[in-house]
């Protein structure tokens, strides 16, 4: 009993010491909370562009340090001066925000419905969009002299044209707005683009007697701009300006009545065209039905990295994934480019295979290329007992059929996917047959091996070129971010919704010994191995070695599957399957051309 009594006394003493320590500890300084005040405020509109007069019902946000304390001011007719330039009224519940680096202590933004201030907004005003007459100000005593955030373009259109709305975009794909824009205006600093959200490439709106389009300050459209005019949602007219346009806060580009310069719009997109990137942009698109398809001419999975200066579209190559002579235009019948879209047509009857199509500059250089994948049988997705860390496709990227796992028939080359160097989005044909070192035949341009390493620009401009170095990187300047474990990149070769798998050594396929994994089996006579529960089947399709990249090696008992992780300037991680000796995750030269088994993007 005495033992427990002593423990209790000790506990009491320790708690007392701890409490004294907390009491004596330094306290983090806290900004003083200013008491709420009532002030007679004046709101003054700027001269020049933008909003010209206050109107009854206009709403202004006034705030100090915190958004929770901001006040919404609603103007009445009695508050507005006779010329409409000034509004004056008493505002209650204001909490000024005092700082040593400026004397202003209240901040205002208009219109209130466009204001989306952060919880701790300080002296910033954040707007939820930009194609509006945005105004911001700091106080000078009790007066707010507003500054326009955007420059303005105005025009009018004759009602006789019968159009009711517009679509505005830059000819060279510059941003014409942002998802949000945060500005900083104090008595000693003005920054009209302190923080910007994702760029907006197209502005839309209804036509008015005089239509105003508001573009953030400092925007330069170096190739001019285009406006499409719609009637009942369908584009019917077009207006184009090719000269550079600069947008400056408080200034207006006045076009006047542009009716005489508006032309009929010839829609390049048929009514039955299929938007193949409706579920996302990618470097690869899967086609399972004949038809006409379109997708945005953007880089990889980006929705805003549009290509500039596209002259035409071209088919680079087509393959049937075997050694037969390929008939040109059997996979993709034709391809074209129009208004930021790639458009391609298939034959009336699909021919299984792969094609590479491209947007091409006037110089002949490829600006970007995309893989069109026409499988013979349906692609399925399964976790196969979670062998990779995410559900995976039932076949390699570019394979026309799933790999077979019987012991009698040689693995079909149609089960071989296309081959990839680490970090490169460009696909290259796989072996033409089991135990063949030659790549599958193509119609179009054959792959070529550079005498050494190449630049990323070279790889883009010539997607049939393989950079080469023994035991190293195909790039002359290493870039470990081309593929990434963290996110799908614009160089990821997988279709929308899928990505190159991450390195995860806790999963069977990325382990130090695949031979011991559940479901492991294989046959080097006919060229396959399995792993998982239920099992997934993989072809032993060899690889295109970094030592003499011209042909494939060991197309029956070896294969390399890439992860998205780069371990060094020279190497990336992949499962290196060497049936007679080892099967494990290891560092492999980036110049080696292996395969990708795409997994679901998570």
C-alpha positions, 0 to 999 in steps of 0.5 A: 500500500505504501508503494502505491502511495509513493507512486501517487506522490511522485506523479503529483510532483511530476505533474506540478513540474510539467504545469510550471514548465508549460506556464513559463514556456515562451508563447508564440506571438499572435497578431492582435485581433482588431475590434469591429468598427463602423466606417463611412466608406467611399468606393471610387471606380477607375477611369478608362476600361472596365466598369464605368458606373455603379448600379443599385444591387452591385455587391462589394467585398471588404475584408481585413485579415480573415475571410470569416470577418469580411463584409459584403456591401450591397449598393443602393441607388441612394449610395451612388453619385449622380455620375455613377463613379462613386458610391458612399455609405456606412459599413458596419462590422469591419475589422482592419488588418494592421501591418508595419509594411503598409498603412492600408488596413482594409481591402476590397474586391468587386464583384462579390460573387466572383470573390473566393478569398482564402480563409487567411486572406491577409491583403490579397483578393482572390477571384474565382475566374477572370473573364469579368470586370474584376476590380480590387483596391486597398483603403486610403483612409476611408476611400477605396480607389479601385484598380481594374485587374484585366484589360478589355476587348469590346465588339459588337455584331449585327443582329441580322447575322443571327448568332447568339454566343461566342467562343474566344481563343488565342491562335497560338494557344496562350492562356486567355484566363485562369481558373482563379486569380489572386491579386495584391494591392496595398498602398505601396505594392500592386501585383495583379497576378500574385497567384494564378490557377490553371490556365484557361484556353477558351472563353465563352459567353453570350452576345450583348449590344456591346460584348466585353471580353476581359483578359488578365493584365499582362497577357500577350497573344502573339499570334492574335485571336479567333472568335467562333460565333454560335447559333443554338450551340452550333458554330456558324461564323468565324472572325480572326485577327492575326496581329499581336494583341496586348491586354493591359489593366485599364485599357480597352481594345475596341473592335467596334462592329465586326459584322462585315469581317465575319465569315461563314464557318466551315465545320471540319467535324462531321456529326458522327465524329467520335471524341476519343479523348472524352475520358482524358488525353493520352499518348495512346488511344485504343480503337475497337470500332471502325469510324472517324475519331478526333482528339485534342492535339496536346502533349500526352495527358495534358489538357492545355499543352496544345501544339503551335504551328501545326502544318499537317498531320501524317501517318508515321508507320503501321504494323500488324505485329508480325513479319507480313508485308503491311498494307499502307493505310490498313490500320489508319485510312487517313489522318488530318489536323483541324482547329487544335484536333487530330482527326483520323479515319479507320477502314470500314473493316478494322485491321488489328495492328498499331499505328503512329500518327503525328502533327507535323510542322512546315519544316517536316519535323514532328511536333508530337506523335500518338499511338493508335492501338487496334487490338484483335480481342478485347483487353481486360483488367484484373489485379491477378492477386495484386501482383503489381500494386494496381489492376493491370491490363491483360496484355502488354501495351500494343499487343493485339491478343493476350499471351497464351500459356499452352505448351504446344504452340509458339507464342504469337508475335501478336501477343508481343507489345510494342517496345519502349526505352525508359522514359520515352513515349515513342513506341517501337515495333516488337520482334516479328516472331518468337526466336526472331531478332528482327522487328515486326515489319511496318508500312511507313518509316522504319526505326533507326538507331542513332550513332549515339545518344540523342536529345529529347527534341530529336526524339520528338521530331523523329519518333522512329529514332532510338538513342544509343549508348552501351549500358546507359541512357538514350538521352544525352542529358538525363531526365529522371522525371520523364516517367514518375512514380508520383504522377502520370507524365506527358511522356507516359505511353499508356492510354487514358486511365492507365499509366506505367506501373510504379516501383513497389518491391513489396509486390510479387512482380517487382520483388527480388525473386519472381521465381518464388511468387505465387503462380510462377510457371513458364515455358521457354520452348514456346515463350511465356511465363505466368505469375499471380492468383489467378495467373497473368500470362506474359510473353518472353518477348526478349528486349532490344539490347543497349549493346547494339540496339539494331535487333532483339535478343533472347526472344523466348527466355528473357524479357524486361518490364519497366517501372516508372522509377529511374534509379540514376542518370543511366538506369531505370528500374524494371523486372528483368526476367532471365528464365535460366538464371534470375527474375527480379526487380533491378536497375537496367540501362535506359537505352534498352528497349523493354515492354510496358504492362499498363496499370490502372491510374490511381 
